[in-house]
Amino acid sequence: MIASKRKQNCYDHRLRDAVFHLGQATTTRYLDIPRSTIHGWKKARSKPVVTLVAPNSYVEELERRVHVLERRTARLRALLRLCIVLLRLSGFSLVSRRLPKGEDKQKLLGSLDHASRFVRLPRLLQWIGISSARYYDWKNSQECGLTDASSSKELSDMRLMLESEDYRHLSIGSIVRLAYRLGKVHACSSTWYRAIQSGNWVRSRKRIYPPKPRIGLRATKPNEYWHVDTTLIRLVDGSRVYLQAVLDNYSRRILAWQLSERFDTTITAAILQEAAKALPKNTVPSAVMDSGVENVNAKVNELVSEGTIKRLLAQVDIA
């Protein structure tokens, strides 16, 4: 058989406290409390009790603390309202005011971070007149240092890197990151731009590529170089025609040409064959043409493979 659980008696915590502090055992005899229980109450300290009815002293203490906090909150609210009114009347704002010292910026950032736990950050920035872009620029520049004024050595290194021909292909932002990686200058991009503007520094603007030739292709004899091209001509009635021609570079003579109403890629090979009929024996001209589909196709490739002409693509085989 399973033995039934013994019912455990529950007593009021105030009675237990009275027995522990005063030792009133005579009163508890009339309440049918076992002697062993009373003996345990006399030795054991009272435990914390959770109850719906709080002691009068605890309620009074809470009311006093709430009253003190309400007065303190009202005082702080009045002081804050007074400070805001004075700032607005004096016209003070950080919109057009600089903070060149890094310590001042660090103190302001610390105060904003502390106050943002109680007031939203956009409202705080609006009160003191700082844009969000300026705030986050300071936050991101904490590792590089917030002081605006750079040392003379850093300014010298900044100018040398900016005006050097070795870095003329880099943007200013790339030079800023390169200087930081090299350990020469630890400054943010806004400091670089401010130094460039105040020092009137000018970057190197020399041409990276060689100058273009001003004299074109010059032939020394007839049928040395041919020019092949297509020209679009607009007529008075609004229609269009395509003129394809072969021109000798030496004599400026038009060797062959054809006019068509539509763009045809097979015409180039036809006019090249017509121009090649008057060629002297063992003469292979070099035809200069662009890389269009009318010049680079199977028909023209056959003429090149047969040795009738040599093809020179403009901007590819010849400048």
ZIFEN-V105357 format. One record per pair of residues at least 24 apart in sequence whose ideal C-beta (glycine too) atoms are under 10 Angstrom apart, sorted by the first residue. I is the first residue (numbers start at 1). J is the second residue. D is the distance in whole Angstrom. If there is no record, write none. Layout:
i=I j=J d=D
i=I j=J d=D
This chain:
i=9 j=33 d=8
i=9 j=34 d=8
i=9 j=37 d=8
i=11 j=37 d=8
i=11 j=41 d=9
i=12 j=49 d=10
i=13 j=46 d=7
i=13 j=47 d=8
i=13 j=48 d=9
i=13 j=49 d=5
i=13 j=51 d=8
i=14 j=46 d=9
i=14 j=49 d=9
i=14 j=51 d=10
i=15 j=41 d=8
i=16 j=40 d=9
i=16 j=41 d=5
i=16 j=42 d=10
i=16 j=44 d=8
i=16 j=45 d=10
i=16 j=46 d=6
i=16 j=47 d=9
i=16 j=49 d=9
i=17 j=41 d=9
i=17 j=45 d=9
i=17 j=46 d=5
i=17 j=47 d=10
i=17 j=49 d=9
i=18 j=46 d=10
i=19 j=44 d=10
i=19 j=46 d=10
i=20 j=44 d=7
i=20 j=45 d=7
i=20 j=46 d=6
i=21 j=46 d=9
i=80 j=119 d=10
i=80 j=127 d=9
i=83 j=127 d=9
i=84 j=127 d=7
i=87 j=127 d=8
i=87 j=128 d=8
i=87 j=129 d=9
i=88 j=127 d=9
i=92 j=128 d=9
i=92 j=129 d=8
i=93 j=127 d=10
i=93 j=128 d=8
i=93 j=129 d=3
i=93 j=130 d=9
i=94 j=125 d=9
i=94 j=128 d=6
i=94 j=129 d=5
i=94 j=130 d=5
i=94 j=131 d=9
i=94 j=134 d=8
i=95 j=128 d=10
i=95 j=129 d=5
i=95 j=130 d=8
i=95 j=131 d=8
i=95 j=134 d=9
i=96 j=129 d=9
i=97 j=129 d=8
i=97 j=130 d=10
i=98 j=148 d=7
i=98 j=194 d=10
i=99 j=130 d=10
i=99 j=134 d=10
i=99 j=138 d=9
i=99 j=146 d=8
i=99 j=147 d=10
i=99 j=148 d=8
i=100 j=146 d=9
i=100 j=147 d=7
i=100 j=148 d=4
i=100 j=149 d=6
i=101 j=146 d=8
i=101 j=147 d=6
i=101 j=148 d=8
i=101 j=149 d=8
i=102 j=138 d=9
i=102 j=141 d=9
i=102 j=142 d=9
i=102 j=144 d=10
i=102 j=145 d=6
i=102 j=146 d=4
i=102 j=147 d=4
i=102 j=148 d=8
i=102 j=149 d=9
i=103 j=146 d=8
i=103 j=147 d=8
i=104 j=146 d=8
i=104 j=147 d=10
i=105 j=138 d=5
i=105 j=139 d=10
i=105 j=141 d=9
i=105 j=142 d=9
i=105 j=145 d=10
i=105 j=146 d=4
i=105 j=147 d=8
i=105 j=148 d=9
i=106 j=138 d=9
i=106 j=142 d=8
i=106 j=145 d=10
i=106 j=146 d=6
i=106 j=147 d=10
i=108 j=135 d=9
i=108 j=138 d=8
i=108 j=146 d=10
i=109 j=135 d=8
i=109 j=138 d=6
i=109 j=139 d=7
i=109 j=142 d=8
i=109 j=146 d=8
i=112 j=138 d=10
i=112 j=139 d=10
i=113 j=139 d=9
i=134 j=190 d=9
i=137 j=188 d=7
i=137 j=189 d=9
i=137 j=190 d=6
i=138 j=188 d=9
i=138 j=190 d=10
i=140 j=188 d=8
i=141 j=186 d=10
i=141 j=187 d=8
i=141 j=188 d=4
i=141 j=189 d=9
i=141 j=190 d=8
i=141 j=191 d=8
i=142 j=188 d=10
i=143 j=180 d=10
i=143 j=186 d=8
i=143 j=188 d=10
i=144 j=176 d=10
i=144 j=180 d=7
i=144 j=185 d=9
i=144 j=186 d=5
i=144 j=187 d=6
i=144 j=188 d=5
i=144 j=189 d=10
i=144 j=191 d=8
i=145 j=186 d=6
i=145 j=187 d=7
i=145 j=188 d=8
i=145 j=191 d=9
i=146 j=188 d=9
i=146 j=191 d=10
i=147 j=187 d=9
i=147 j=191 d=9
i=148 j=187 d=9
i=148 j=188 d=10
i=148 j=190 d=9
i=148 j=191 d=6
i=148 j=194 d=7
i=148 j=195 d=10
i=149 j=191 d=9
i=149 j=195 d=10
i=150 j=185 d=8
i=150 j=186 d=9
i=150 j=187 d=6
i=150 j=191 d=6
i=150 j=192 d=9
i=150 j=194 d=9
i=150 j=195 d=7
i=151 j=185 d=10
i=151 j=187 d=10
i=153 j=184 d=9
i=153 j=185 d=9
i=154 j=179 d=9
i=154 j=184 d=8
i=154 j=185 d=5
i=154 j=186 d=8
i=154 j=187 d=7
i=154 j=191 d=9
i=154 j=195 d=9
i=155 j=185 d=9
i=155 j=187 d=9
i=155 j=191 d=10
i=155 j=195 d=6
i=155 j=198 d=10
i=155 j=199 d=8
i=155 j=201 d=10
i=156 j=184 d=10
i=156 j=185 d=10
i=157 j=182 d=9
i=157 j=184 d=5
i=157 j=185 d=5
i=157 j=187 d=10
i=158 j=184 d=8
i=158 j=185 d=5
i=158 j=187 d=7
i=158 j=191 d=9
i=158 j=192 d=6
i=158 j=195 d=6
i=158 j=196 d=8
i=158 j=199 d=9
i=158 j=201 d=8
i=159 j=195 d=8
i=159 j=196 d=9
i=159 j=199 d=7
i=159 j=201 d=6
i=160 j=184 d=9
i=161 j=185 d=8
i=161 j=192 d=10
i=162 j=192 d=8
i=162 j=195 d=9
i=162 j=196 d=7
i=162 j=199 d=9
i=162 j=201 d=5
i=162 j=202 d=9
i=162 j=203 d=6
i=162 j=204 d=9
i=163 j=201 d=6
i=163 j=202 d=7
i=163 j=203 d=6
i=163 j=204 d=6
i=164 j=203 d=9
i=164 j=204 d=7
i=165 j=203 d=10
i=165 j=204 d=5
i=165 j=206 d=7
i=165 j=208 d=10
i=166 j=204 d=9
i=167 j=203 d=9
i=167 j=204 d=9
i=168 j=203 d=6
i=168 j=204 d=5
i=168 j=205 d=8
i=168 j=206 d=7
i=168 j=208 d=8
i=169 j=204 d=10
i=169 j=208 d=7
i=170 j=203 d=10
i=172 j=196 d=8
i=172 j=203 d=8
i=175 j=203 d=9
i=210 j=319 d=10
i=212 j=319 d=8
i=213 j=319 d=7
i=216 j=249 d=9
i=216 j=319 d=10
i=217 j=249 d=6
i=217 j=286 d=10
i=217 j=288 d=7
i=217 j=312 d=9
i=217 j=314 d=10
i=217 j=318 d=7
i=217 j=319 d=9
i=218 j=249 d=8
i=218 j=250 d=9
i=219 j=248 d=8
i=219 j=249 d=4
i=219 j=250 d=4
i=219 j=251 d=9
i=219 j=285 d=9
i=219 j=286 d=9
i=220 j=249 d=10
i=220 j=250 d=7
i=221 j=249 d=10
i=221 j=250 d=6
i=221 j=251 d=10
i=221 j=283 d=10
i=222 j=248 d=6
i=222 j=249 d=9
i=222 j=250 d=5
i=222 j=251 d=5
i=222 j=253 d=8
i=222 j=255 d=10
i=222 j=279 d=10
i=222 j=280 d=9
i=222 j=283 d=9
i=222 j=285 d=9
i=223 j=248 d=6
i=223 j=249 d=9
i=223 j=250 d=8
i=223 j=251 d=9
i=223 j=253 d=10
i=223 j=255 d=9
i=223 j=275 d=9
i=223 j=276 d=9
i=223 j=278 d=9
i=223 j=279 d=6
i=223 j=280 d=7
i=223 j=283 d=5
i=223 j=284 d=9
i=223 j=285 d=5
i=223 j=286 d=9
i=224 j=248 d=8
i=224 j=249 d=7
i=224 j=250 d=6
i=224 j=283 d=9
i=224 j=284 d=10
i=224 j=285 d=6
i=224 j=286 d=7
i=225 j=249 d=4
i=225 j=250 d=7
i=225 j=285 d=7
i=225 j=286 d=5
i=225 j=287 d=8
i=225 j=288 d=6
i=225 j=310 d=10
i=225 j=312 d=8
i=225 j=318 d=9
i=226 j=250 d=10
i=226 j=255 d=7
i=226 j=256 d=10
i=226 j=272 d=8
i=226 j=275 d=7
i=226 j=276 d=9
i=226 j=285 d=5
i=226 j=286 d=7
i=226 j=287 d=5
i=226 j=288 d=7
i=226 j=289 d=9
i=226 j=309 d=7
i=226 j=310 d=10
i=226 j=312 d=9
i=227 j=252 d=10
i=227 j=255 d=10
i=227 j=287 d=8
i=227 j=288 d=5
i=227 j=289 d=8
i=227 j=312 d=10
i=227 j=314 d=9
i=228 j=255 d=10
i=228 j=256 d=10
i=228 j=268 d=6
i=228 j=271 d=8
i=228 j=272 d=7
i=228 j=275 d=9
i=228 j=287 d=5
i=228 j=288 d=7
i=228 j=289 d=4
i=228 j=290 d=9
i=228 j=292 d=10
i=228 j=294 d=9
i=228 j=295 d=7
i=228 j=300 d=9
i=228 j=309 d=9
i=228 j=311 d=9
i=228 j=312 d=10
i=229 j=268 d=10
i=229 j=288 d=9
i=229 j=289 d=7
i=229 j=290 d=7
i=229 j=292 d=9
i=229 j=294 d=10
i=229 j=295 d=9
i=229 j=314 d=9
i=230 j=260 d=10
i=230 j=263 d=8
i=230 j=264 d=10
i=230 j=265 d=10
i=230 j=267 d=8
i=230 j=268 d=8
i=230 j=289 d=9
i=230 j=290 d=9
i=230 j=292 d=7
i=230 j=294 d=6
i=230 j=295 d=9
i=231 j=257 d=10
i=231 j=259 d=10
i=232 j=263 d=9
i=233 j=259 d=8
i=242 j=267 d=8
i=242 j=294 d=9
i=243 j=267 d=10
i=244 j=268 d=6
i=244 j=270 d=9
i=244 j=271 d=6
i=244 j=272 d=10
i=244 j=294 d=7
i=244 j=295 d=10
i=245 j=271 d=7
i=245 j=275 d=9
i=246 j=271 d=5
i=246 j=272 d=6
i=246 j=274 d=8
i=246 j=275 d=5
i=246 j=276 d=9
i=246 j=285 d=9
i=246 j=287 d=8
i=246 j=289 d=10
i=246 j=309 d=10
i=247 j=275 d=9
i=247 j=288 d=10
i=248 j=275 d=9
i=248 j=285 d=8
i=249 j=285 d=9
i=249 j=286 d=9
i=249 j=288 d=8
i=255 j=279 d=9
i=255 j=285 d=9
i=263 j=292 d=10
i=263 j=293 d=9
i=263 j=294 d=7
i=264 j=294 d=8
i=265 j=292 d=8
i=265 j=293 d=5
i=265 j=294 d=5
i=265 j=295 d=9
i=265 j=296 d=9
i=265 j=297 d=6
i=265 j=298 d=10
i=265 j=299 d=8
i=265 j=300 d=9
i=266 j=294 d=8
i=266 j=297 d=8
i=266 j=298 d=9
i=266 j=299 d=6
i=266 j=300 d=9
i=267 j=294 d=7
i=267 j=299 d=9
i=268 j=292 d=9
i=268 j=293 d=10
i=268 j=294 d=5
i=268 j=295 d=6
i=268 j=296 d=9
i=268 j=297 d=8
i=268 j=299 d=7
i=268 j=300 d=6
i=268 j=303 d=9
i=269 j=294 d=9
i=269 j=295 d=9
i=269 j=297 d=8
i=269 j=298 d=9
i=269 j=299 d=3
i=269 j=300 d=5
i=269 j=301 d=9
i=269 j=302 d=7
i=269 j=303 d=6
i=269 j=308 d=10
i=270 j=299 d=8
i=272 j=299 d=9
i=272 j=300 d=7
i=272 j=303 d=6
i=272 j=304 d=10
i=272 j=308 d=7
i=272 j=309 d=6
i=272 j=311 d=10
i=273 j=299 d=9
i=273 j=302 d=10
i=273 j=303 d=7
i=273 j=308 d=7
i=273 j=309 d=10
i=275 j=308 d=10
i=275 j=309 d=9
i=276 j=303 d=8
i=276 j=306 d=10
i=276 j=308 d=5
i=276 j=309 d=7
i=279 j=308 d=8
i=279 j=309 d=9
i=284 j=308 d=7
i=284 j=309 d=7
i=284 j=310 d=6
i=285 j=309 d=6
i=285 j=310 d=7
i=286 j=310 d=4
i=286 j=311 d=8
i=286 j=312 d=5
i=286 j=317 d=9
i=286 j=318 d=9
i=287 j=311 d=6
i=287 j=312 d=7
i=287 j=313 d=10
i=288 j=312 d=5
i=288 j=313 d=8
i=288 j=314 d=6
i=288 j=317 d=9
i=288 j=318 d=6
i=289 j=313 d=7
i=289 j=314 d=7
i=290 j=314 d=5
i=290 j=315 d=8
i=290 j=316 d=9
i=291 j=315 d=8
i=291 j=316 d=7
i=291 j=317 d=10
